Amino acid sequence: KVKCAFCKQETEEEAAGGVNPNQDDQANEGGEVQDEETRAMLAKILDFLRLTNRISAEDVANQYLCDPCLDKTSKILEDEQSTVDREIQIVKDRQKTLDVDFATVSVKLGYKREETDEVLRARLAELEAQEEAQKQRMVELVEKQLALEKEEAKFWEDLNRFEKKLMDNEEKNATAEKRGQYLERELERLVKFNVLSEVFVITTDEENGLINGLRIGVLKDLQNIFWDETNAAFGQIVFLFAYAYARFEVPSQGERTFDVKGSQSRVNNFPVYYDPQTKEVDTGMFNKGLRELLRCMVELHEHVRRLHEKGTSENLFYPVELPAKIAGQLIEFNQSRAQDWTLAMKSFLVNVKQLLTLFGEVDRQQLKRHSESPPVC
């Protein structure tokens, strides 16, 4: 069986008829022989049908057309050929018309050709000049653009550096602000804190006055004096007065010297210590040292009271009568009235504690003024 490439019908090969280029040259039903020319015609028809999408490439592979399809497709091919021939003739006619029109135009414009050439050359030169100017302008614009790009890059670099510096400054400001808050809290704490009262702790009991736990005078129920402890207490008082004179720059009548040596301290070269057993210092020299201590207390009180912002007129708790009385009792030591001397020294320490409070107030006032004053650049 063979299959027609056009109508797709199958027939027996012996009764099929039509044209099959795969068959050897032999007689068909009409007695004619299929030669090379016939097969070439069939191949041409099949290619035409494939190119016009009437059959597929697989159908072309059959290479067979039955007689009805061969006649039909031959007619189609002839019609298509005729259409193409007509279109070719139309194109040729149009070409002839265009040739005539071109020749006519050439004749009409022939007398202006030279003039037109001059105009075109001038116009061309003008355009070339404009092109050169545009190129120069383009070069200038490119250079300007490069300069702007450099400036922009520098701008962004400066901006990034500025932002980084700004961030660093903000961090520093934040740190400084935290540090300032901490210092304010510390300042507030220091304003409320009396350093001297913490260093020199003065207390009293029924009979004695104490400084940093050291008693001065006769001990209760023992009726005797531990001079090592008493002398150490006097050393603490001399140390406190020496600091206060220097801290508040106290002026004094005559020279004030403090020789701070613990339990063997002196004021204006007078001993403020005593031990009747060793007899290293007699009572007269010891009492002169005590009178110097009393005078120092009065000078400190008067000077620091003037330094106080409010100019306080507060007097000492126990009145002092120079050269040697406090609260109506002698500050000078006498073994026969050791108990009265102990009470006098207790009053002395109470006044010293009052001085410590006054020292603290002046210190806080000065610290506050310093914190409120503008910084010196």
C-alpha positions in Angstrom: 0.0 0.0 0.0 1.1 3.6 -0.7 -0.2 6.8 1.0 -1.0 10.0 -1.0 0.9 12.9 0.5 -2.0 15.3 -0.2 -5.3 13.4 0.5 -3.7 10.9 2.9 -5.6 8.0 1.4 -3.9 4.6 1.0 -4.2 2.4 -2.1 -2.6 -0.8 -3.3 0.6 0.0 -5.1 -0.3 -1.9 -8.2 -3.7 -0.2 -8.6 -2.7 3.1 -7.2 -1.8 5.0 -10.4 -0.5 8.5 -9.8 3.2 9.4 -9.6 5.7 7.8 -7.2 9.3 8.8 -7.7 10.4 5.9 -5.5 9.4 3.4 -8.1 11.8 2.3 -10.8 11.0 3.4 -14.4 8.1 1.2 -15.4 4.8 1.4 -17.2 1.8 2.8 -15.2 -1.9 2.2 -16.0 -1.7 4.5 -19.1 1.4 2.6 -20.4 3.7 5.6 -19.9 7.1 5.4 -18.2 7.9 7.6 -15.2 11.2 9.2 -16.1 13.5 11.7 -14.3 11.5 14.6 -15.6 8.3 13.3 -14.0 9.9 12.7 -10.7 11.4 16.2 -10.7 8.0 17.6 -11.4 6.6 15.6 -8.4 9.3 16.8 -6.2 8.6 20.4 -7.2 4.9 20.0 -6.5 5.6 18.4 -3.1 8.0 21.3 -2.1 5.4 23.8 -3.2 2.7 22.1 -1.1 5.1 22.0 1.9 6.1 25.6 1.5 2.5 26.7 1.3 1.7 24.6 4.5 -0.7 22.3 2.6 1.3 19.2 3.6 3.9 18.5 6.3 7.5 17.4 6.0 6.5 13.8 6.9 4.0 13.8 4.0 6.7 14.9 1.7 8.7 11.8 2.7 5.9 9.6 1.1 6.8 11.1 -2.3 3.5 9.9 -3.8 0.5 11.7 -5.2 -2.6 9.9 -6.5 -4.0 11.0 -9.9 -6.8 13.2 -8.7 -4.4 15.0 -6.2 -1.7 15.2 -8.9 -4.2 17.0 -11.3 -5.5 19.2 -8.5 -2.1 20.2 -7.2 -0.8 20.8 -10.7 -3.6 23.2 -11.3 -2.9 25.0 -8.0 0.8 25.3 -9.0 -0.1 26.7 -12.4 -2.4 29.2 -10.8 0.2 30.3 -8.4 2.8 30.6 -11.2 0.4 32.7 -13.2 -0.2 35.0 -10.2 3.5 35.4 -9.6 4.1 36.2 -13.3 1.4 38.9 -13.2 3.0 40.5 -10.1 6.4 40.4 -11.7 5.0 42.1 -14.8 3.4 44.8 -12.6 6.7 45.4 -10.9 8.5 45.7 -14.2 5.9 48.2 -15.4 6.3 50.3 -12.2 10.1 50.2 -12.7 9.7 51.6 -16.2 7.5 54.4 -14.9 10.0 55.2 -12.2 12.9 55.3 -14.8 10.9 57.7 -16.9 10.1 59.9 -13.9 13.7 59.9 -12.7 14.9 60.9 -16.2 12.3 63.7 -16.4 13.4 65.0 -13.0 17.0 64.8 -13.8 16.4 66.9 -17.0 14.5 69.5 -15.0 17.1 69.8 -12.3 20.1 69.5 -14.5 20.5 73.2 -14.9 20.6 73.7 -11.1 23.0 70.9 -10.3 26.1 73.0 -10.0 24.4 75.6 -7.9 22.9 72.9 -5.7 26.4 71.3 -5.3 27.8 74.7 -4.0 24.9 75.0 -1.6 25.3 71.5 -0.4 29.1 71.9 0.0 28.5 75.1 2.0 25.8 73.5 4.1 28.1 70.5 4.6 31.0 72.8 5.7 28.6 74.5 8.1 27.4 71.2 9.5 31.0 70.1 9.9 31.8 73.3 11.8 28.8 72.8 13.9 29.8 69.2 14.6 33.3 70.3 15.6 31.8 72.9 17.9 29.5 70.3 19.4 32.5 67.9 19.9 34.4 70.7 21.6 31.3 71.5 23.7 31.0 67.8 24.5 34.6 67.7 25.6 34.0 70.7 27.9 30.9 69.1 29.3 32.7 65.8 29.9 35.5 67.6 31.7 33.0 69.6 33.7 31.1 66.4 34.6 34.3 64.8 35.7 35.1 67.8 37.9 31.6 67.7 39.3 32.0 64.0 40.0 35.3 64.7 41.8 33.6 67.4 43.8 30.7 65.2 44.6 33.0 62.4 45.7 34.9 64.9 47.9 31.5 66.1 49.2 30.4 62.6 50.2 33.8 61.9 51.7 33.6 65.1 53.7 30.0 64.3 54.7 30.9 60.8 55.8 33.9 62.2 57.8 31.6 64.9 59.3 28.9 62.3 60.2 31.6 60.1 61.8 33.0 63.0 63.7 29.4 64.0 64.7 28.7 60.5 65.9 32.0 60.5 67.8 31.1 63.9 69.3 27.6 62.7 70.2 29.2 59.7 71.9 31.6 61.9 73.7 28.8 64.3 74.7 26.8 61.3 76.0 29.8 60.1 77.9 30.4 63.7 79.2 26.8 64.1 80.1 26.9 60.8 82.1 30.1 61.9 83.7 28.6 65.3 84.5 25.6 63.6 86.1 27.9 61.4 88.1 30.0 64.5 89.1 26.8 66.4 90.1 25.8 63.5 92.3 29.2 63.3 93.8 29.2 67.1 94.3 25.8 66.9 95.9 27.1 64.1 98.1 30.3 66.1 98.9 28.3 69.2 99.7 26.4 67.2 102.3 29.5 65.5 103.5 31.7 67.0 106.2 35.1 65.5 105.7 36.7 67.0 108.8 33.8 65.7 111.0 34.5 62.2 109.5 38.3 62.5 110.1 38.1 64.1 113.5 35.3 62.4 115.4 34.5 64.3 118.6 32.2 62.8 121.2 31.5 63.2 124.9 30.5 61.0 127.7 29.5 61.9 131.3 32.9 63.1 132.3 35.2 63.3 129.3 35.5 64.7 125.9 36.9 62.3 123.2 38.5 62.9 119.8 38.8 59.8 117.6 38.2 57.7 120.7 41.0 59.3 122.8 39.9 60.7 126.2 41.2 63.9 127.8 41.4 64.1 131.5 40.5 62.1 134.6 38.9 58.7 133.9 35.7 58.0 135.7 36.0 56.0 138.9 39.8 55.8 138.5 40.5 59.4 139.6 43.7 59.4 137.5 44.8 60.5 134.1 46.3 58.2 131.3 48.7 60.8 129.9 49.6 58.7 126.9 46.0 58.8 125.7 45.5 62.4 126.7 48.7 63.5 124.9 47.6 61.6 121.8 44.2 63.4 121.9 46.1 66.8 122.1 48.1 65.7 119.1 44.9 65.2 117.1 43.7 68.7 118.1 47.0 70.3 117.0 46.8 68.4 113.7 43.2 69.7 113.2 44.1 73.3 114.0 47.2 73.2 111.7 45.1 72.0 108.8 42.3 74.6 109.5 44.8 77.5 109.6 46.2 76.4 106.3 42.9 75.6 104.7 41.1 78.8 105.6 44.3 81.0 105.5 43.7 82.3 109.0 45.5 85.5 109.9 46.9 85.7 113.4 48.5 88.2 115.8 52.1 87.1 115.6 53.4 83.9 114.1 51.5 80.7 114.5 53.5 77.5 114.2 52.3 74.0 114.6 54.7 71.1 115.2 52.5 68.0 114.6 54.3 65.1 116.2 51.5 62.9 117.5 51.5 62.7 121.3 54.4 65.2 121.5 53.0 68.1 119.4 53.7 71.8 120.0 52.1 75.1 119.2 54.4 78.1 118.8 57.1 75.9 120.2 55.1 75.3 123.5 54.4 71.7 124.3 50.9 70.4 124.3 51.7 67.2 126.1 52.6 66.4 129.7 53.7 63.4 131.8 54.4 64.1 135.6 56.4 60.8 135.8 59.0 61.6 133.3 59.1 65.4 134.1 60.2 66.0 130.6 57.9 69.0 130.5 57.0 71.1 133.5 53.4 72.2 134.2 54.1 75.8 133.3 55.2 75.1 129.8 52.3 72.7 129.3 49.8 75.3 130.4 51.3 77.9 128.0 50.7 75.3 125.2 47.1 75.0 126.4 46.6 78.8 126.4 47.9 78.8 122.8 45.4 76.2 121.8 42.6 78.2 123.3 43.8 81.3 121.4 43.9 79.3 118.2 40.3 78.2 118.7 39.2 81.9 119.1 41.1 83.0 116.0 39.7 80.1 113.9 36.1 80.9 115.1 36.3 84.6 114.3 37.9 84.1 110.9 35.7 81.3 109.6 32.6 83.1 110.9 33.5 86.0 108.6 34.0 83.6 105.7 30.4 82.3 106.1 28.1 83.7 103.4 25.5 84.8 105.9 28.2 86.2 108.1 26.9 84.2 111.0 27.0 85.8 114.4 26.8 82.5 116.2 29.1 82.5 119.2 31.0 79.5 120.6 28.8 77.2 122.6 31.0 77.6 125.7 32.2 81.2 126.1 35.9 81.7 126.1 37.8 84.3 128.2 41.4 84.7 127.1 43.9 83.9 128.1 42.9 80.7 129.9 39.2 80.3 130.7 36.4 78.4 129.0 32.9 78.1 130.5 34.2 79.9 133.6 36.8 77.2 134.3 40.6 77.4 133.9 42.0 75.5 131.0 45.4 75.3 132.8 46.2 72.0 134.4 46.5 71.6 138.2 46.7 68.2 139.8 44.7 69.4 142.8 41.7 70.2 140.5 42.1 67.6 137.9 38.4 66.9 137.8 37.6 70.6 137.0 40.3 70.6 134.3 38.7 67.5 132.7 35.4 69.3 132.5 37.1 72.4 131.0 38.7 70.2 128.3 35.3 68.6 127.6 33.9 72.1 127.0 36.9 72.8 124.8 36.2 69.7 122.6 32.5 70.7 122.4 33.6 74.0 120.9 36.0 72.3 118.6 33.1 70.1 117.3 31.1 73.3 116.7 34.0 74.6 114.7 34.0 71.4 112.6 30.4 72.1 111.7 31.2 75.7 110.7 34.2 74.5 108.7 31.9 72.1 106.8 29.3 74.8 106.0 32.0 77.2 104.6 33.5 74.3 102.6 30.1 73.5 101.1 29.5 77.2 100.2 32.8 77.5 98.5 32.4 74.2 96.6 28.9 75.3 95.4 30.3 78.7 94.2 33.1 76.9 92.4 30.6 74.5 90.7 28.3 77.4 89.6 31.1 79.6 88.2 31.8 79.4 84.4 34.8 77.4 83.4 38.0 79.3 82.6 39.1 78.7 79.0 
